[in-house]
Amino acid sequence: MRGVIGSITAVAPKRGSPDIAWVVLTVAGLLEIVWAFAMKQSEGFSKPGWSAVTIAAMIASFALLSVSMKTLPLGTAYTIWTGIGAVGAFVVGVALLGEPATPMRVTAAVVIVGGLVAMKLSG
């Protein structure tokens, strides 16, 4: 595990390189979607393979989030990370798991995306 985190921090954005920090943050958010989906597939951590994917993606997601926070403000990084995960999990649920895409749920996702855009533009 130390090797993985060491590798991640080796490519950490330096202060003053926000473009790389945004890429790192985006990957962290995408990994949040992966671990949420894998957790659902693990059926309460009763399936070892899916459980391992969940834990690995969680660790990588948190590590990349922490790396992006070296450059980006806490509130911005955390909001974008959770927003990517929330909207991404919603899309995966609808697309892959057959969850309902009711007008209210879609509206909520659109509002979250609007908030993420506003957060990005404000920084």
Secondary structure as UniProt FT lines:
FT   HELIX           2..10
FT   TURN            15..16
FT   HELIX           18..41
FT   TURN            42..46
FT   HELIX           48..68
FT   TURN            69..71
FT   HELIX           74..97
FT   HELIX           103..122
//
